[in-house]
Amino acid sequence: MAIKIKSPTFPESVSDGTVANWVKKEGETVLQDDVIAEIETDKVVLEVLAPADGKIAKIHKKEGDVVQSAELIGEFLEGADIRSDDLPKDQKKEQIDLPSAVDDAAQVMADAAQNLTKTGPAAKKIAKEKNIDLNSIDGSGKGGRVTKADVLNYASNNQSDPEKTAITKDNDEKESTSEDRETKRVPMSRIRATIAKRLVEVQQNTAMLTTFNEVDMQPIKNLRKKHGEEFLNEHGVKLGFMGFFVAACVNALGKFPLVNASIDGEDIVYHNFKDIGVAVSTERGLVVPILKDADLMTIPEIESAIFSLAEKAREGKLSIEEMQGGTFTISNGGIFGSLLSTPILNAPQTAILGMHKIEDRPVVVEGEIVVRPMMYLAMSYDHRMLDGKEAVSFLVSVKEQLENPEKLLLNL
């Protein structure tokens, strides 16, 4: 029985999407609930699942095509005859097919010959000098062409003798060909394009300013060292730094409600809830899942929620609801080694806190120079909403709570 394959029903905040990938191809047999296609929206990637066991009969919308909510993108044939050849590899039974093996060997020889025709003269020469089999190299050039750089990279990764891998500067200049200057053009992903557009809009439409401070992380590091193992055994997640930062920001937002507000036209909108966005880097780009009602959560609950949302983000399984809203955002560039930065606002929010790398530095404590694990904090804010006094006071409150973790428990 033929079944129509439609794109997911988008929420009101999403106007359309793009077919990012057909996981299963036309004519391919699938099992019920297999992912057959991925639709990329401005916010998340939505999966299209197989409604039953069957076969992809026809694809109407190709990769890169724009689709509307619940639009026909293909046709599915339910109950199609599932042959062994159609099944995924992990579901096939092992079979010995002599004619097939002969055909495979012939194909391998043909592929090897084809690979040689896709190799530039400079690459061939270096491969010959280094006794490298070109068939073992995956070409990065156009049409799978093996370039000189491919051969040199392969040599450096697979040969330990410096004399065998060294190429003089003169030889590089003589053997350089146009193939080394090839370029590759790919369309920007829907999410990346949206990120770019929003960041430019924020720069143009807000009076963004950044204030800085630093925090001594020694007290929190001591807590983690003392109670980390017990915390993991009790709650099933590690005691990280983010739980403390979210709790400190939530308490500070209670003292400075304007930081938790937003501008809507000529109005200021105050929020009586505190939904904290936590920036997560993924292969598709930066996403900001939201901790709803973070002010009602304990540190263990915050850590568990962040762990779950981060996993979903990296797997591309965040829902629209988990991405919507947010009254304040925290971004941790320190995990990539950033020492200091000026984070960009996540509009229409008024402020964003940037965490950074923890680094041992000499500081003065009670008149003595000591070495402490220090972190720079950066808070970017919309100067239309916040004056410097309020923004700086908010950041100082966060700093004081982090340096005195007991204040987090006492909500001070």
RANORSUL-V141001 format. One record per residue. RES is the residue in one letter. SS is DSSP state (helix for helix, strand for strand, loop for the rest). PHI is phi in radians with two decimals (NA if undefined). PSI is psi in whole degrees, 0 to 359 (none if undefined). Layout:
res->RES ss->SS phi->PHI psi->PSI
res->RES ss->SS phi->PHI psi->PSI
This chain:
res->M ss->loop phi->NA psi->133
res->A ss->strand phi->-1.40 psi->136
res->I ss->strand phi->-2.22 psi->138
res->K ss->strand phi->-1.36 psi->135
res->I ss->strand phi->-1.71 psi->120
res->K ss->strand phi->-2.06 psi->154
res->S ss->loop phi->-1.16 psi->158
res->P ss->loop phi->-1.08 psi->159
res->T ss->loop phi->-1.37 psi->116
res->F ss->loop phi->-1.41 psi->147
res->P ss->loop phi->-1.20 psi->169
res->E ss->loop phi->-1.05 psi->330
res->S ss->loop phi->-1.33 psi->353
res->V ss->loop phi->-2.01 psi->119
res->S ss->loop phi->-1.45 psi->320
res->D ss->loop phi->-2.77 psi->180
res->G ss->strand phi->-2.53 psi->178
res->T ss->strand phi->-2.23 psi->137
res->V ss->strand phi->-1.20 psi->106
res->A ss->strand phi->-1.44 psi->324
res->N ss->strand phi->-2.88 psi->132
res->W ss->strand phi->-1.63 psi->104
res->V ss->loop phi->-1.16 psi->322
res->K ss->loop phi->-1.93 psi->140
res->K ss->loop phi->-1.67 psi->167
res->E ss->loop phi->-1.06 psi->129
res->G ss->loop phi->1.57 psi->353
res->E ss->loop phi->-1.46 psi->139
res->T ss->strand phi->-1.48 psi->138
res->V ss->strand phi->-2.34 psi->165
res->L ss->loop phi->-1.86 psi->158
res->Q ss->loop phi->-0.96 psi->136
res->D ss->loop phi->1.29 psi->6
res->D ss->loop phi->-1.14 psi->144
res->V ss->strand phi->-1.31 psi->121
res->I ss->strand phi->-1.86 psi->338
res->A ss->strand phi->-2.75 psi->159
res->E ss->strand phi->-2.21 psi->129
res->I ss->strand phi->-1.91 psi->120
res->E ss->strand phi->-1.69 psi->125
res->T ss->loop phi->-1.85 psi->185
res->D ss->loop phi->-1.14 psi->341
res->K ss->loop phi->-2.05 psi->315
res->V ss->loop phi->-2.44 psi->170
res->V ss->strand phi->-1.81 psi->123
res->L ss->strand phi->-1.80 psi->139
res->E ss->strand phi->-1.66 psi->142
res->V ss->strand phi->-1.86 psi->123
res->L ss->strand phi->-1.81 psi->151
res->A ss->loop phi->-1.20 psi->129
res->P ss->loop phi->-1.27 psi->341
res->A ss->loop phi->-2.90 psi->179
res->D ss->loop phi->-1.19 psi->137
res->G ss->strand phi->2.96 psi->212
res->K ss->strand phi->-2.50 psi->144
res->I ss->strand phi->-1.26 psi->110
res->A ss->strand phi->-1.41 psi->317
res->K ss->strand phi->-2.72 psi->142
res->I ss->strand phi->-1.89 psi->120
res->H ss->loop phi->-1.63 psi->323
res->K ss->loop phi->-1.90 psi->119
res->K ss->loop phi->-1.47 psi->168
res->E ss->loop phi->-1.04 psi->130
res->G ss->loop phi->1.73 psi->345
res->D ss->loop phi->-1.29 psi->143
res->V ss->strand phi->-1.49 psi->135
res->V ss->strand phi->-2.24 psi->152
res->Q ss->loop phi->-1.65 psi->175
res->S ss->loop phi->-1.09 psi->131
res->A ss->loop phi->0.99 psi->34
res->E ss->loop phi->-1.56 psi->147
res->L ss->strand phi->-1.13 psi->124
res->I ss->strand phi->-2.09 psi->347
res->G ss->strand phi->-3.07 psi->181
res->E ss->strand phi->-2.25 psi->146
res->F ss->strand phi->-2.21 psi->134
res->L ss->strand phi->-1.81 psi->108
res->E ss->strand phi->-1.33 psi->140
res->G ss->loop phi->1.28 psi->20
res->A ss->loop phi->-1.08 psi->148
res->D ss->loop phi->-1.07 psi->120
res->I ss->loop phi->-1.66 psi->110
res->R ss->loop phi->-1.62 psi->164
res->S ss->helix phi->-1.04 psi->322
res->D ss->helix phi->-1.16 psi->337
res->D ss->helix phi->-1.46 psi->340
res->L ss->loop phi->-1.29 psi->151
res->P ss->loop phi->-1.03 psi->157
res->K ss->helix phi->-0.98 psi->321
res->D ss->helix phi->-1.28 psi->355
res->Q ss->helix phi->-1.95 psi->359
res->K ss->loop phi->-1.39 psi->150
res->K ss->loop phi->-1.54 psi->143
res->E ss->loop phi->-1.14 psi->131
res->Q ss->loop phi->-2.32 psi->148
res->I ss->loop phi->-1.96 psi->118
res->D ss->loop phi->-2.24 psi->101
res->L ss->helix phi->-1.08 psi->311
res->P ss->helix phi->-1.03 psi->322
res->S ss->helix phi->-1.13 psi->320
res->A ss->helix phi->-1.09 psi->320
res->V ss->helix phi->-1.11 psi->317
res->D ss->helix phi->-1.09 psi->321
res->D ss->helix phi->-1.11 psi->318
res->A ss->helix phi->-1.09 psi->319
res->A ss->helix phi->-1.11 psi->322
res->Q ss->helix phi->-1.16 psi->321
res->V ss->helix phi->-1.05 psi->316
res->M ss->helix phi->-1.12 psi->321
res->A ss->helix phi->-1.15 psi->319
res->D ss->helix phi->-1.11 psi->321
res->A ss->helix phi->-1.10 psi->317
res->A ss->helix phi->-1.13 psi->319
res->Q ss->helix phi->-1.12 psi->322
res->N ss->helix phi->-1.10 psi->324
res->L ss->helix phi->-1.14 psi->326
res->T ss->helix phi->-1.28 psi->344
res->K ss->loop phi->-1.72 psi->22
res->T ss->strand phi->-2.02 psi->131
res->G ss->loop phi->-1.27 psi->162
res->P ss->helix phi->-1.08 psi->321
res->A ss->helix phi->-1.14 psi->318
res->A ss->helix phi->-1.12 psi->319
res->K ss->helix phi->-1.08 psi->317
res->K ss->helix phi->-1.12 psi->314
res->I ss->helix phi->-1.14 psi->320
res->A ss->helix phi->-1.09 psi->321
res->K ss->helix phi->-1.16 psi->317
res->E ss->helix phi->-1.11 psi->326
res->K ss->loop phi->-1.72 psi->5
res->N ss->loop phi->0.97 psi->50
res->I ss->loop phi->-1.88 psi->134
res->D ss->loop phi->-1.38 psi->115
res->L ss->helix phi->-1.10 psi->336
res->N ss->helix phi->-1.22 psi->346
res->S ss->helix phi->-1.60 psi->2
res->I ss->loop phi->-1.92 psi->131
res->D ss->loop phi->-1.51 psi->118
res->G ss->loop phi->-1.29 psi->140
res->S ss->loop phi->-1.77 psi->355
res->G ss->loop phi->-1.39 psi->181
res->K ss->helix phi->-1.06 psi->131
res->G ss->helix phi->1.18 psi->24
res->G ss->helix phi->1.43 psi->15
res->R ss->loop phi->-1.12 psi->132
res->V ss->strand phi->-1.48 psi->117
res->T ss->loop phi->-1.70 psi->171
res->K ss->helix phi->-1.04 psi->320
res->A ss->helix phi->-1.08 psi->323
res->D ss->helix phi->-1.05 psi->317
res->V ss->helix phi->-1.18 psi->317
res->L ss->helix phi->-1.12 psi->319
res->N ss->helix phi->-1.11 psi->318
res->Y ss->helix phi->-1.10 psi->319
res->A ss->helix phi->-1.12 psi->316
res->S ss->helix phi->-1.20 psi->332
res->N ss->helix phi->-1.53 psi->343
res->N ss->helix phi->-2.13 psi->355
res->Q ss->loop phi->-2.19 psi->126
res->S ss->loop phi->-1.60 psi->346
res->D ss->loop phi->-1.39 psi->115
res->P ss->helix phi->-1.02 psi->327
res->E ss->helix phi->-1.18 psi->331
res->K ss->helix phi->-1.38 psi->333
res->T ss->helix phi->-1.74 psi->348
res->A ss->loop phi->-1.28 psi->134
res->I ss->loop phi->-2.23 psi->127
res->T ss->loop phi->-1.27 psi->159
res->K ss->helix phi->-1.08 psi->322
res->D ss->helix phi->-1.08 psi->316
res->N ss->helix phi->-1.10 psi->320
res->D ss->helix phi->-1.03 psi->317
res->E ss->helix phi->-1.19 psi->321
res->K ss->helix phi->-1.22 psi->324
res->E ss->helix phi->-1.63 psi->0
res->S ss->loop phi->-1.19 psi->131
res->T ss->loop phi->-2.25 psi->173
res->S ss->helix phi->-1.10 psi->338
res->E ss->helix phi->-1.13 psi->338
res->D ss->helix phi->-1.37 psi->352
res->R ss->helix phi->-1.97 psi->24
res->E ss->loop phi->-1.23 psi->150
res->T ss->loop phi->-2.10 psi->159
res->K ss->loop phi->-2.23 psi->126
res->R ss->loop phi->-1.94 psi->124
res->V ss->loop phi->-2.26 psi->146
res->P ss->loop phi->-1.19 psi->144
res->M ss->loop phi->-1.19 psi->138
res->S ss->loop phi->-1.13 psi->158
res->R ss->helix phi->-1.05 psi->317
res->I ss->helix phi->-1.16 psi->316
res->R ss->helix phi->-1.10 psi->320
res->A ss->helix phi->-1.12 psi->321
res->T ss->helix phi->-1.18 psi->319
res->I ss->helix phi->-1.03 psi->313
res->A ss->helix phi->-1.04 psi->315
res->K ss->helix phi->-1.11 psi->315
res->R ss->helix phi->-1.16 psi->320
res->L ss->helix phi->-1.13 psi->320
res->V ss->helix phi->-1.15 psi->319
res->E ss->helix phi->-1.08 psi->319
res->V ss->helix phi->-1.08 psi->315
res->Q ss->helix phi->-1.08 psi->326
res->Q ss->helix phi->-1.47 psi->330
res->N ss->helix phi->-1.89 psi->1
res->T ss->loop phi->-2.21 psi->158
res->A ss->loop phi->-1.71 psi->78
res->M ss->strand phi->-1.45 psi->134
res->L ss->strand phi->-2.42 psi->152
res->T ss->strand phi->-2.17 psi->135
res->T ss->strand phi->-2.03 psi->149
res->F ss->strand phi->-2.16 psi->155
res->N ss->strand phi->-2.74 psi->180
res->E ss->strand phi->-2.39 psi->154
res->V ss->strand phi->-2.28 psi->138
res->D ss->strand phi->-1.45 psi->113
res->M ss->loop phi->-1.53 psi->3
res->Q ss->helix phi->-1.03 psi->315
res->P ss->helix phi->-1.02 psi->319
res->I ss->helix phi->-1.24 psi->322
res->K ss->helix phi->-1.09 psi->323
res->N ss->helix phi->-1.12 psi->318
res->L ss->helix phi->-1.08 psi->315
res->R ss->helix phi->-1.11 psi->320
res->K ss->helix phi->-1.16 psi->321
res->K ss->helix phi->-1.34 psi->320
res->H ss->helix phi->-2.05 psi->2
res->G ss->helix phi->-1.03 psi->314
res->E ss->helix phi->-1.15 psi->317
res->E ss->helix phi->-1.12 psi->321
res->F ss->helix phi->-1.07 psi->315
res->L ss->helix phi->-1.10 psi->316
res->N ss->helix phi->-1.14 psi->324
res->E ss->helix phi->-1.40 psi->321
res->H ss->helix phi->-1.98 psi->351
res->G ss->loop phi->1.38 psi->6
res->V ss->loop phi->-2.36 psi->157
res->K ss->loop phi->-1.32 psi->149
res->L ss->loop phi->-1.46 psi->101
res->G ss->loop phi->-1.68 psi->194
res->F ss->loop phi->-1.56 psi->331
res->M ss->helix phi->-1.09 psi->325
res->G ss->helix phi->-1.04 psi->318
res->F ss->helix phi->-1.16 psi->319
res->F ss->helix phi->-1.17 psi->318
res->V ss->helix phi->-1.10 psi->314
res->A ss->helix phi->-1.08 psi->318
res->A ss->helix phi->-1.13 psi->318
res->C ss->helix phi->-1.17 psi->320
res->V ss->helix phi->-1.06 psi->315
res->N ss->helix phi->-1.11 psi->319
res->A ss->helix phi->-1.18 psi->325
res->L ss->helix phi->-1.11 psi->328
res->G ss->helix phi->-1.16 psi->328
res->K ss->helix phi->-1.42 psi->331
res->F ss->loop phi->-2.21 psi->76
res->P ss->helix phi->-1.07 psi->338
res->L ss->helix phi->-1.17 psi->332
res->V ss->helix phi->-1.17 psi->333
res->N ss->helix phi->-1.59 psi->1
res->A ss->loop phi->-1.66 psi->180
res->S ss->strand phi->-2.58 psi->163
res->I ss->strand phi->-1.73 psi->133
res->D ss->strand phi->-2.27 psi->99
res->G ss->loop phi->1.19 psi->242
res->E ss->loop phi->-1.84 psi->14
res->D ss->strand phi->-1.92 psi->152
res->I ss->strand phi->-1.79 psi->126
res->V ss->strand phi->-1.82 psi->114
res->Y ss->loop phi->-1.58 psi->137
res->H ss->loop phi->-1.90 psi->129
res->N ss->loop phi->-1.58 psi->16
res->F ss->loop phi->-2.27 psi->162
res->K ss->loop phi->-2.22 psi->98
res->D ss->loop phi->-1.81 psi->114
res->I ss->strand phi->-1.76 psi->123
res->G ss->strand phi->-1.49 psi->136
res->V ss->strand phi->-2.09 psi->111
res->A ss->strand phi->-1.17 psi->131
res->V ss->strand phi->-2.24 psi->128
res->S ss->strand phi->-1.52 psi->129
res->T ss->strand phi->-2.24 psi->173
res->E ss->loop phi->-1.11 psi->332
res->R ss->loop phi->-1.54 psi->350
res->G ss->strand phi->2.36 psi->183
res->L ss->strand phi->-1.42 psi->129
res->V ss->strand phi->-2.18 psi->157
res->V ss->strand phi->-2.26 psi->85
res->P ss->strand phi->-1.17 psi->156
res->I ss->strand phi->-1.98 psi->131
res->L ss->strand phi->-1.53 psi->101
res->K ss->loop phi->-1.26 psi->137
res->D ss->loop phi->0.91 psi->50
res->A ss->helix phi->-1.11 psi->336
res->D ss->helix phi->-1.22 psi->346
res->L ss->helix phi->-1.74 psi->4
res->M ss->loop phi->-1.82 psi->146
res->T ss->loop phi->-1.45 psi->168
res->I ss->helix phi->-1.05 psi->317
res->P ss->helix phi->-1.04 psi->320
res->E ss->helix phi->-1.17 psi->323
res->I ss->helix phi->-1.12 psi->314
res->E ss->helix phi->-1.08 psi->318
res->S ss->helix phi->-1.14 psi->317
res->A ss->helix phi->-1.14 psi->318
res->I ss->helix phi->-1.11 psi->317
res->F ss->helix phi->-1.05 psi->316
res->S ss->helix phi->-1.15 psi->315
res->L ss->helix phi->-1.16 psi->321
res->A ss->helix phi->-1.14 psi->319
res->E ss->helix phi->-1.08 psi->314
res->K ss->helix phi->-1.07 psi->320
res->A ss->helix phi->-1.08 psi->314
res->R ss->helix phi->-1.22 psi->334
res->E ss->helix phi->-1.58 psi->359
res->G ss->loop phi->1.22 psi->30
res->K ss->loop phi->-2.00 psi->16
res->L ss->loop phi->-1.21 psi->140
res->S ss->loop phi->-1.51 psi->164
res->I ss->loop phi->-1.03 psi->319
res->E ss->loop phi->-1.08 psi->327
res->E ss->loop phi->-1.34 psi->353
res->M ss->loop phi->-1.92 psi->348
res->Q ss->loop phi->-1.53 psi->149
res->G ss->loop phi->1.51 psi->213
res->G ss->loop phi->1.75 psi->131
res->T ss->loop phi->-1.97 psi->348
res->F ss->strand phi->-2.81 psi->146
res->T ss->strand phi->-2.20 psi->146
res->I ss->strand phi->-2.12 psi->130
res->S ss->strand phi->-2.16 psi->131
res->N ss->strand phi->-1.95 psi->90
res->G ss->helix phi->-1.36 psi->350
res->G ss->helix phi->-1.12 psi->333
res->I ss->helix phi->-1.15 psi->341
res->F ss->helix phi->-1.76 psi->1
res->G ss->loop phi->1.71 psi->7
res->S ss->loop phi->-1.19 psi->129
res->L ss->loop phi->-1.58 psi->328
res->L ss->loop phi->-2.83 psi->141
res->S ss->loop phi->-2.74 psi->172
res->T ss->loop phi->-2.09 psi->95
res->P ss->loop phi->-1.11 psi->149
res->I ss->loop phi->-1.67 psi->140
res->L ss->loop phi->-1.02 psi->149
res->N ss->loop phi->-1.78 psi->85
res->A ss->loop phi->-0.99 psi->146
res->P ss->loop phi->-1.58 psi->21
res->Q ss->strand phi->-1.14 psi->157
res->T ss->loop phi->-1.57 psi->335
res->A ss->strand phi->-2.63 psi->159
res->I ss->strand phi->-2.52 psi->138
res->L ss->strand phi->-1.80 psi->131
res->G ss->strand phi->-1.87 psi->122
res->M ss->strand phi->-1.61 psi->157
res->H ss->loop phi->-2.44 psi->184
res->K ss->loop phi->-1.12 psi->138
res->I ss->strand phi->-1.48 psi->124
res->E ss->strand phi->-2.40 psi->135
res->D ss->strand phi->-1.16 psi->126
res->R ss->strand phi->-2.46 psi->151
res->P ss->strand phi->-1.30 psi->129
res->V ss->strand phi->-2.37 psi->162
res->V ss->strand phi->-1.70 psi->121
res->V ss->strand phi->-2.18 psi->117
res->E ss->loop phi->0.90 psi->44
res->G ss->loop phi->1.44 psi->1
res->E ss->strand phi->-2.08 psi->146
res->I ss->strand phi->-1.48 psi->121
res->V ss->strand phi->-2.30 psi->161
res->V ss->strand phi->-1.71 psi->124
res->R ss->strand phi->-2.29 psi->152
res->P ss->strand phi->-1.33 psi->106
res->M ss->strand phi->-1.89 psi->148
res->M ss->strand phi->-2.28 psi->132
res->Y ss->strand phi->-1.37 psi->136
res->L ss->strand phi->-1.94 psi->141
res->A ss->strand phi->-2.29 psi->128
res->M ss->strand phi->-2.11 psi->114
res->S ss->strand phi->-1.57 psi->141
res->Y ss->strand phi->-2.56 psi->160
res->D ss->strand phi->-1.51 psi->111
res->H ss->loop phi->-1.16 psi->344
res->R ss->loop phi->-1.17 psi->331
res->M ss->loop phi->-1.73 psi->318
res->L ss->loop phi->-1.98 psi->136
res->D ss->loop phi->-1.48 psi->163
res->G ss->helix phi->-1.00 psi->321
res->K ss->helix phi->-1.03 psi->314
res->E ss->helix phi->-1.22 psi->320
res->A ss->helix phi->-1.14 psi->315
res->V ss->helix phi->-1.14 psi->320
res->S ss->helix phi->-1.11 psi->322
res->F ss->helix phi->-1.07 psi->313
res->L ss->helix phi->-1.16 psi->323
res->V ss->helix phi->-1.11 psi->322
res->S ss->helix phi->-1.09 psi->318
res->V ss->helix phi->-1.09 psi->315
res->K ss->helix phi->-1.03 psi->312
res->E ss->helix phi->-1.10 psi->322
res->Q ss->helix phi->-1.20 psi->320
res->L ss->helix phi->-1.19 psi->326
res->E ss->helix phi->-1.42 psi->347
res->N ss->loop phi->-2.32 psi->76
res->P ss->loop phi->-0.97 psi->336
res->E ss->helix phi->-1.09 psi->334
res->K ss->helix phi->-1.13 psi->332
res->L ss->helix phi->-1.13 psi->321
res->L ss->helix phi->-1.28 psi->330
res->L ss->helix phi->-1.66 psi->0
res->N ss->loop phi->0.97 psi->47
res->L ss->loop phi->-1.81 psi->none
